[in-house]
Amino acid sequence: QVQLEEFGGGLVQAGTSLTLSCVASGLPFSTYSMGWFRQAPGKERELLSTITWSASSTYYADFVRGRFTISRDNAKNTVYLQMNSLKPEDTAVYYCAAASEPYRGSLYPPDFGNWGQGTTVTVSS
């Protein structure tokens, strides 16, 4: 059974940084591409960033590129999302997700089949 657990959410002030982590179990982590999504109140869930299984390729949505950095440590079964220069509009529940199958390089939202429970990030102005 695949389990993904996010850590690191909280209440922060605008302009500060926060790093989220997601620990995976129940899957050969080093073979699965991962992603981070978020869902703000009243809005649809949106893709923020993805990283392939070997970390050879990353993707960022335009609205986070340059502020957020995704990384992974396959030895620790963990994927990270470093978030800098946070804005109030970054307030959301943040989810990590694993691809539905191993070695998937092309990553779109429907390609993710395993989800964590989410961690809440609140950015105050």
Buried (B, 14 or more C-beta within 10 A) or exposed (E): EBEBBBBBBEEBEBEEEBEBBBBBEEBEBEBBBBBBBBBBEEEEBBBBBBBBBEBEEBBBBEEBEEBBBBBBEBEEBBBBBBBBEBEEEBBBBBBBBBBBEBEBEEBEEEBBEBBBEBBEBBBEE
